[in-house]
Amino acid sequence: MFKQLNKEEWQRLLAVTPKEKKEAMKKLARWITWDISTRGYDLEHGPFSRAAMGGSAVEVLSQECYEALFCGEWHWKKDRSLSSMLIEIAKSKMGHIRRDYDNHKCPDMSLTSEQSFRKQVEMDIAGNWERESNLRDMGYDIARTIVKNHPQLLAYLDALYRYNDYSAIAKSMGVSVKKVMELEKQLLDMLDKG
């Protein structure tokens, strides 16, 4: 469900650099791998296998967690780092996967039942991605409505939608990074008044 993000959350989300994202995603991937093995599962069989997840469990889950945070499905708690927030989301998502798997699993899962489980997981993931994408688009649409009479802020939103990186946004708009930061502040102030 889409949550109303406050100004401070928007600022933190917009301020995440590609380097910070990469570091947080590496920590998240290590944690997901550790959690799967610690709980007695593996990446070859069971709910986190390639067959069940429709790809690498670590990659699929990492992307899902990142999207959940950046699409407003979860609030980014003030006292949490990006990586610890992503790990909290992973704990929840993985808990649901384990529960669903344990509720449908036979002691020795056959390839057919694992493929059936995979198909269900793929459908769930596809539904989540579509929902998260729709939520992201809805957030941008709300912002566009609020700034509709401000062409420069609309241009900033379009660039932000494509790049989410200060330098790339500045380059695409033909302005300085400082100007991009000023536009970001204007946008956040308007969204806060909303």
C-alpha atoms as an extended CHARMM CRD file, in Angstrom:
* protein
*
       194  EXT
         1         1  MET       CA              0.0000000000        0.0000000000        0.0000000000  PROA      1               0.0000000000
         2         2  PHE       CA              1.3100000000        3.4540000000       -0.9100000000  PROA      2               0.0000000000
         3         3  LYS       CA              2.2990000000        5.4190000000        2.1620000000  PROA      3               0.0000000000
         4         4  GLN       CA              2.4150000000        9.1830000000        2.3390000000  PROA      4               0.0000000000
         5         5  LEU       CA              6.0990000000       10.0200000000        2.6230000000  PROA      5               0.0000000000
         6         6  ASN       CA              7.0360000000       13.0800000000        4.6200000000  PROA      6               0.0000000000
         7         7  LYS       CA              9.4270000000       15.8060000000        3.4550000000  PROA      7               0.0000000000
         8         8  GLU       CA             12.3930000000       14.3640000000        5.3460000000  PROA      8               0.0000000000
         9         9  GLU       CA             11.8380000000       10.9280000000        3.7810000000  PROA      9               0.0000000000
        10        10  TRP       CA             11.6170000000       12.4570000000        0.3010000000  PROA      10              0.0000000000
        11        11  GLN       CA             14.8580000000       14.3460000000        0.9170000000  PROA      11              0.0000000000
        12        12  ARG       CA             16.6980000000       11.2080000000        2.0040000000  PROA      12              0.0000000000
        13        13  LEU       CA             15.3490000000        9.2040000000       -0.9390000000  PROA      13              0.0000000000
        14        14  LEU       CA             16.3290000000       11.8790000000       -3.4320000000  PROA      14              0.0000000000
        15        15  ALA       CA             19.7750000000       12.2940000000       -1.8740000000  PROA      15              0.0000000000
        16        16  VAL       CA             20.8500000000        8.6410000000       -2.2910000000  PROA      16              0.0000000000
        17        17  THR       CA             23.8390000000        8.5880000000       -4.6190000000  PROA      17              0.0000000000
        18        18  PRO       CA             24.6230000000        5.6810000000       -6.9580000000  PROA      18              0.0000000000
        19        19  LYS       CA             27.6520000000        4.8770000000       -4.7630000000  PROA      19              0.0000000000
        20        20  GLU       CA             25.5020000000        4.7470000000       -1.5940000000  PROA      20              0.0000000000
        21        21  LYS       CA             22.9540000000        2.5620000000       -3.3770000000  PROA      21              0.0000000000
        22        22  LYS       CA             25.6970000000        0.1800000000       -4.5470000000  PROA      22              0.0000000000
        23        23  GLU       CA             27.1400000000       -0.1590000000       -1.0170000000  PROA      23              0.0000000000
        24        24  ALA       CA             23.7090000000       -0.6950000000        0.5500000000  PROA      24              0.0000000000
        25        25  MET       CA             22.7890000000       -3.2770000000       -2.0950000000  PROA      25              0.0000000000
        26        26  LYS       CA             26.0540000000       -5.1730000000       -1.4500000000  PROA      26              0.0000000000
        27        27  LYS       CA             25.2760000000       -5.3160000000        2.2900000000  PROA      27              0.0000000000
        28        28  LEU       CA             21.7230000000       -6.4000000000        1.5330000000  PROA      28              0.0000000000
        29        29  ALA       CA             22.9170000000       -9.1730000000       -0.8120000000  PROA      29              0.0000000000
        30        30  ARG       CA             25.3440000000      -10.4800000000        1.8210000000  PROA      30              0.0000000000
        31        31  TRP       CA             22.6030000000      -10.4460000000        4.4530000000  PROA      31              0.0000000000
        32        32  ILE       CA             20.0950000000      -12.2610000000        2.1970000000  PROA      32              0.0000000000
        33        33  THR       CA             22.6840000000      -14.9430000000        1.3970000000  PROA      33              0.0000000000
        34        34  TRP       CA             23.5530000000      -15.3220000000        5.0840000000  PROA      34              0.0000000000
        35        35  ASP       CA             19.8860000000      -15.5220000000        6.1410000000  PROA      35              0.0000000000
        36        36  ILE       CA             19.0340000000      -18.1640000000        3.5380000000  PROA      36              0.0000000000
        37        37  SER       CA             21.9040000000      -20.4300000000        4.5910000000  PROA      37              0.0000000000
        38        38  THR       CA             21.4660000000      -19.8060000000        8.3400000000  PROA      38              0.0000000000
        39        39  ARG       CA             17.8390000000      -20.9190000000        8.1980000000  PROA      39              0.0000000000
        40        40  GLY       CA             18.7820000000      -24.1680000000        6.4630000000  PROA      40              0.0000000000
        41        41  TYR       CA             17.6960000000      -23.2460000000        2.9510000000  PROA      41              0.0000000000
        42        42  ASP       CA             19.9190000000      -22.9980000000       -0.0940000000  PROA      42              0.0000000000
        43        43  LEU       CA             19.9710000000      -21.3950000000       -3.5130000000  PROA      43              0.0000000000
        44        44  GLU       CA             19.5770000000      -24.7200000000       -5.3590000000  PROA      44              0.0000000000
        45        45  HSD       CA             16.4300000000      -26.1560000000       -3.7070000000  PROA      45              0.0000000000
        46        46  GLY       CA             13.4110000000      -24.8590000000       -1.8390000000  PROA      46              0.0000000000
        47        47  PRO       CA             11.7600000000      -21.4540000000       -1.7170000000  PROA      47              0.0000000000
        48        48  PHE       CA             14.9190000000      -19.5020000000       -2.5810000000  PROA      48              0.0000000000
        49        49  SER       CA             16.0710000000      -21.6960000000       -5.4600000000  PROA      49              0.0000000000
        50        50  ARG       CA             16.4410000000      -20.2960000000       -8.9470000000  PROA      50              0.0000000000
        51        51  ALA       CA             13.4510000000      -22.4150000000       -9.9860000000  PROA      51              0.0000000000
        52        52  ALA       CA             11.2540000000      -21.0370000000       -7.1890000000  PROA      52              0.0000000000
        53        53  MET       CA             12.3560000000      -17.4090000000       -7.5290000000  PROA      53              0.0000000000
        54        54  GLY       CA             12.5840000000      -17.2490000000      -11.3040000000  PROA      54              0.0000000000
        55        55  GLY       CA             16.1840000000      -16.1270000000      -11.0730000000  PROA      55              0.0000000000
        56        56  SER       CA             18.8530000000      -15.5080000000       -8.4740000000  PROA      56              0.0000000000
        57        57  ALA       CA             17.0660000000      -15.1540000000       -5.1240000000  PROA      57              0.0000000000
        58        58  VAL       CA             19.6220000000      -12.6000000000       -3.9790000000  PROA      58              0.0000000000
        59        59  GLU       CA             19.1410000000      -10.4210000000       -7.0690000000  PROA      59              0.0000000000
        60        60  VAL       CA             15.3490000000      -10.7700000000       -7.1580000000  PROA      60              0.0000000000
        61        61  LEU       CA             14.9340000000      -10.0050000000       -3.4490000000  PROA      61              0.0000000000
        62        62  SER       CA             17.4370000000       -7.1410000000       -3.4840000000  PROA      62              0.0000000000
        63        63  GLN       CA             15.6050000000       -5.4340000000       -6.3330000000  PROA      63              0.0000000000
        64        64  GLU       CA             12.2180000000       -5.9950000000       -4.6860000000  PROA      64              0.0000000000
        65        65  CYS       CA             13.4060000000       -4.4560000000       -1.4140000000  PROA      65              0.0000000000
        66        66  TYR       CA             14.9190000000       -1.4240000000       -3.1290000000  PROA      66              0.0000000000
        67        67  GLU       CA             11.7460000000       -0.8340000000       -5.1360000000  PROA      67              0.0000000000
        68        68  ALA       CA              9.5600000000       -1.2450000000       -2.0410000000  PROA      68              0.0000000000
        69        69  LEU       CA             11.4460000000        1.5250000000       -0.2490000000  PROA      69              0.0000000000
        70        70  PHE       CA             11.7930000000        3.8900000000       -3.1790000000  PROA      70              0.0000000000
        71        71  CYS       CA              8.1770000000        3.5020000000       -4.2860000000  PROA      71              0.0000000000
        72        72  GLY       CA              6.8190000000        4.4200000000       -0.8670000000  PROA      72              0.0000000000
        73        73  GLU       CA              5.6500000000        0.9450000000        0.1190000000  PROA      73              0.0000000000
        74        74  TRP       CA              7.7510000000        1.3110000000        3.2900000000  PROA      74              0.0000000000
        75        75  HSD       CA              8.6600000000        4.3480000000        5.3800000000  PROA      75              0.0000000000
        76        76  TRP       CA             12.4090000000        4.9640000000        5.7410000000  PROA      76              0.0000000000
        77        77  LYS       CA             12.7990000000        5.2530000000        9.4910000000  PROA      77              0.0000000000
        78        78  LYS       CA             14.7920000000        8.2890000000       10.6180000000  PROA      78              0.0000000000
        79        79  ASP       CA             17.3040000000        6.3610000000       12.7220000000  PROA      79              0.0000000000
        80        80  ARG       CA             18.0530000000        3.7350000000       10.0630000000  PROA      80              0.0000000000
        81        81  SER       CA             20.7260000000        3.5790000000        7.4130000000  PROA      81              0.0000000000
        82        82  LEU       CA             19.7190000000        2.6650000000        3.8780000000  PROA      82              0.0000000000
        83        83  SER       CA             21.1890000000       -0.8340000000        4.1970000000  PROA      83              0.0000000000
        84        84  SER       CA             19.5070000000       -1.5860000000        7.5360000000  PROA      84              0.0000000000
        85        85  MET       CA             16.1630000000       -0.3900000000        6.1670000000  PROA      85              0.0000000000
        86        86  LEU       CA             16.5440000000       -2.6110000000        3.0980000000  PROA      86              0.0000000000
        87        87  ILE       CA             17.4070000000       -5.5470000000        5.3670000000  PROA      87              0.0000000000
        88        88  GLU       CA             14.2630000000       -4.9220000000        7.4210000000  PROA      88              0.0000000000
        89        89  ILE       CA             12.2010000000       -5.0650000000        4.2210000000  PROA      89              0.0000000000
        90        90  ALA       CA             14.0260000000       -8.2650000000        3.1840000000  PROA      90              0.0000000000
        91        91  LYS       CA             13.2110000000       -9.8920000000        6.5460000000  PROA      91              0.0000000000
        92        92  SER       CA              9.5270000000       -9.2480000000        5.9490000000  PROA      92              0.0000000000
        93        93  LYS       CA              9.5090000000      -10.3800000000        2.2970000000  PROA      93              0.0000000000
        94        94  MET       CA             11.5540000000      -13.5050000000        3.0250000000  PROA      94              0.0000000000
        95        95  GLY       CA              9.3360000000      -14.3530000000        5.9930000000  PROA      95              0.0000000000
        96        96  HSD       CA              6.3090000000      -14.3250000000        3.6870000000  PROA      96              0.0000000000
        97        97  ILE       CA              8.1080000000      -16.5130000000        1.1350000000  PROA      97              0.0000000000
        98        98  ARG       CA              9.1310000000      -19.0670000000        3.8080000000  PROA      98              0.0000000000
        99        99  ARG       CA              5.6120000000      -19.1260000000        5.2540000000  PROA      99              0.0000000000
       100       100  ASP       CA              3.9940000000      -19.6390000000        1.8540000000  PROA      100             0.0000000000
       101       101  TYR       CA              6.5330000000      -22.3210000000        0.9640000000  PROA      101             0.0000000000
       102       102  ASP       CA              6.1470000000      -24.1860000000        4.2670000000  PROA      102             0.0000000000
       103       103  ASN       CA              2.3450000000      -24.0950000000        3.9500000000  PROA      103             0.0000000000
       104       104  HSD       CA              2.4660000000      -25.7330000000        0.4760000000  PROA      104             0.0000000000
       105       105  LYS       CA              5.5820000000      -27.8670000000        0.6990000000  PROA      105             0.0000000000
       106       106  CYS       CA              5.8900000000      -31.6520000000        0.7270000000  PROA      106             0.0000000000
       107       107  PRO       CA              8.8600000000      -33.1590000000        2.6130000000  PROA      107             0.0000000000
       108       108  ASP       CA             10.6410000000      -33.9670000000       -0.6690000000  PROA      108             0.0000000000
       109       109  MET       CA              9.4770000000      -31.4110000000       -3.1220000000  PROA      109             0.0000000000
       110       110  SER       CA              9.3720000000      -32.7540000000       -6.6580000000  PROA      110             0.0000000000
       111       111  LEU       CA             10.5370000000      -30.7500000000       -9.6450000000  PROA      111             0.0000000000
       112       112  THR       CA              6.9260000000      -30.3730000000      -10.7660000000  PROA      112             0.0000000000
       113       113  SER       CA              5.7700000000      -28.9500000000       -7.4340000000  PROA      113             0.0000000000
       114       114  GLU       CA              8.8470000000      -26.6980000000       -7.2710000000  PROA      114             0.0000000000
       115       115  GLN       CA              8.0710000000      -25.4200000000      -10.7630000000  PROA      115             0.0000000000
       116       116  SER       CA              4.4820000000      -24.8120000000       -9.7010000000  PROA      116             0.0000000000
       117       117  PHE       CA              5.7270000000      -22.9050000000       -6.6490000000  PROA      117             0.0000000000
       118       118  ARG       CA              8.0970000000      -20.9670000000       -8.9280000000  PROA      118             0.0000000000
       119       119  LYS       CA              5.2320000000      -20.0190000000      -11.2250000000  PROA      119             0.0000000000
       120       120  GLN       CA              3.2190000000      -18.7360000000       -8.2520000000  PROA      120             0.0000000000
       121       121  VAL       CA              6.2130000000      -16.7720000000       -6.9160000000  PROA      121             0.0000000000
       122       122  GLU       CA              6.8560000000      -15.3110000000      -10.3800000000  PROA      122             0.0000000000
       123       123  MET       CA              3.2430000000      -14.1910000000      -10.6120000000  PROA      123             0.0000000000
       124       124  ASP       CA              3.4720000000      -12.6400000000       -7.1390000000  PROA      124             0.0000000000
       125       125  ILE       CA              6.7430000000      -10.8920000000       -7.9990000000  PROA      125             0.0000000000
       126       126  ALA       CA              5.3810000000       -9.6330000000      -11.3100000000  PROA      126             0.0000000000
       127       127  GLY       CA              2.3130000000       -8.3120000000       -9.4860000000  PROA      127             0.0000000000
       128       128  ASN       CA              4.5020000000       -6.6060000000       -6.8770000000  PROA      128             0.0000000000
       129       129  TRP       CA              6.7500000000       -5.0280000000       -9.5060000000  PROA      129             0.0000000000
       130       130  GLU       CA              3.7680000000       -3.7590000000      -11.4310000000  PROA      130             0.0000000000
       131       131  ARG       CA              2.1860000000       -2.3740000000       -8.2540000000  PROA      131             0.0000000000
       132       132  GLU       CA              5.4440000000       -0.7630000000       -7.1390000000  PROA      132             0.0000000000
       133       133  SER       CA              5.9680000000        0.7320000000      -10.5890000000  PROA      133             0.0000000000
       134       134  ASN       CA              2.4180000000        2.0740000000      -10.5370000000  PROA      134             0.0000000000
       135       135  LEU       CA              3.0020000000        3.5620000000       -7.0650000000  PROA      135             0.0000000000
       136       136  ARG       CA              6.1930000000        5.2480000000       -8.2640000000  PROA      136             0.0000000000
       137       137  ASP       CA              4.3590000000        6.6580000000      -11.2680000000  PROA      137             0.0000000000
       138       138  MET       CA              1.5150000000        7.7810000000       -9.0240000000  PROA      138             0.0000000000
       139       139  GLY       CA              4.0100000000        9.6300000000       -6.7890000000  PROA      139             0.0000000000
       140       140  TYR       CA              5.4410000000       11.4350000000       -9.8090000000  PROA      140             0.0000000000
       141       141  ASP       CA              1.9250000000       12.2340000000      -11.0660000000  PROA      141             0.0000000000
       142       142  ILE       CA              1.0170000000       13.7470000000       -7.6860000000  PROA      142             0.0000000000
       143       143  ALA       CA              4.2030000000       15.8230000000       -7.7320000000  PROA      143             0.0000000000
       144       144  ARG       CA              3.5220000000       16.9200000000      -11.3420000000  PROA      144             0.0000000000
       145       145  THR       CA              0.0350000000       18.0800000000      -10.3850000000  PROA      145             0.0000000000
       146       146  ILE       CA              1.4090000000       20.1210000000       -7.5030000000  PROA      146             0.0000000000
       147       147  VAL       CA              4.0700000000       21.8480000000       -9.6520000000  PROA      147             0.0000000000
       148       148  LYS       CA              2.0950000000       22.0470000000      -12.9120000000  PROA      148             0.0000000000
       149       149  ASN       CA              2.5300000000       25.8380000000      -13.1360000000  PROA      149             0.0000000000
       150       150  HSD       CA              6.3120000000       25.6610000000      -12.6540000000  PROA      150             0.0000000000
       151       151  PRO       CA              7.9800000000       24.5660000000      -15.9290000000  PROA      151             0.0000000000
       152       152  GLN       CA             11.4550000000       24.2830000000      -14.4370000000  PROA      152             0.0000000000
       153       153  LEU       CA             10.2240000000       22.0060000000      -11.6360000000  PROA      153             0.0000000000
       154       154  LEU       CA              8.3560000000       19.8900000000      -14.1880000000  PROA      154             0.0000000000
       155       155  ALA       CA             11.5860000000       19.5660000000      -16.1900000000  PROA      155             0.0000000000
       156       156  TYR       CA             13.4050000000       18.6310000000      -12.9750000000  PROA      156             0.0000000000
       157       157  LEU       CA             10.7950000000       15.9340000000      -12.2060000000  PROA      157             0.0000000000
       158       158  ASP       CA             11.1430000000       14.4710000000      -15.6990000000  PROA      158             0.0000000000
       159       159  ALA       CA             14.9270000000       14.3410000000      -15.3560000000  PROA      159             0.0000000000
       160       160  LEU       CA             14.6570000000       12.8670000000      -11.8370000000  PROA      160             0.0000000000
       161       161  TYR       CA             12.3200000000       10.1620000000      -13.1170000000  PROA      161             0.0000000000
       162       162  ARG       CA             14.9230000000        9.1330000000      -15.6950000000  PROA      162             0.0000000000
       163       163  TYR       CA             18.2050000000        9.5280000000      -13.8350000000  PROA      163             0.0000000000
       164       164  ASN       CA             17.9430000000        9.9070000000       -9.9960000000  PROA      164             0.0000000000
       165       165  ASP       CA             21.5010000000       11.3100000000       -9.9660000000  PROA      165             0.0000000000
       166       166  TYR       CA             22.4090000000       14.9770000000       -9.4580000000  PROA      166             0.0000000000
       167       167  SER       CA             25.0870000000       15.0900000000      -12.1820000000  PROA      167             0.0000000000
       168       168  ALA       CA             22.9540000000       13.3080000000      -14.7970000000  PROA      168             0.0000000000
       169       169  ILE       CA             19.9550000000       15.5190000000      -13.9970000000  PROA      169             0.0000000000
       170       170  ALA       CA             22.1060000000       18.6610000000      -14.2470000000  PROA      170             0.0000000000
       171       171  LYS       CA             23.5580000000       17.5350000000      -17.5740000000  PROA      171             0.0000000000
       172       172  SER       CA             20.1560000000       16.6680000000      -19.0580000000  PROA      172             0.0000000000
       173       173  MET       CA             18.7060000000       20.0280000000      -17.9590000000  PROA      173             0.0000000000
       174       174  GLY       CA             21.7560000000       22.0620000000      -18.9260000000  PROA      174             0.0000000000
       175       175  VAL       CA             22.1460000000       23.5110000000      -15.4220000000  PROA      175             0.0000000000
       176       176  SER       CA             24.6240000000       23.1810000000      -12.5410000000  PROA      176             0.0000000000
       177       177  VAL       CA             24.3850000000       20.5570000000       -9.8030000000  PROA      177             0.0000000000
       178       178  LYS       CA             23.8360000000       23.4520000000       -7.3700000000  PROA      178             0.0000000000
       179       179  LYS       CA             20.7780000000       24.5160000000       -9.3940000000  PROA      179             0.0000000000
       180       180  VAL       CA             19.4780000000       20.9250000000       -9.3310000000  PROA      180             0.0000000000
       181       181  MET       CA             19.7650000000       20.9400000000       -5.5340000000  PROA      181             0.0000000000
       182       182  GLU       CA             17.8830000000       24.2420000000       -5.3980000000  PROA      182             0.0000000000
       183       183  LEU       CA             15.1260000000       22.7720000000       -7.5770000000  PROA      183             0.0000000000
       184       184  GLU       CA             14.9990000000       19.7100000000       -5.3280000000  PROA      184             0.0000000000
       185       185  LYS       CA             14.5190000000       21.9390000000       -2.2760000000  PROA      185             0.0000000000
       186       186  GLN       CA             11.7800000000       23.9410000000       -4.0410000000  PROA      186             0.0000000000
       187       187  LEU       CA             10.0290000000       20.7230000000       -5.0200000000  PROA      187             0.0000000000
       188       188  LEU       CA             10.2240000000       19.2750000000       -1.5150000000  PROA      188             0.0000000000
       189       189  ASP       CA              8.9040000000       22.5130000000       -0.0030000000  PROA      189             0.0000000000
       190       190  MET       CA              5.9560000000       22.4650000000       -2.3970000000  PROA      190             0.0000000000
       191       191  LEU       CA              5.2620000000       18.7770000000       -1.7580000000  PROA      191             0.0000000000
       192       192  ASP       CA              5.4020000000       19.4070000000        1.9740000000  PROA      192             0.0000000000
       193       193  LYS       CA              2.7740000000       22.1700000000        1.6510000000  PROA      193             0.0000000000
       194       194  GLY       CA              0.9780000000       20.0250000000       -0.8510000000  PROA      194             0.0000000000
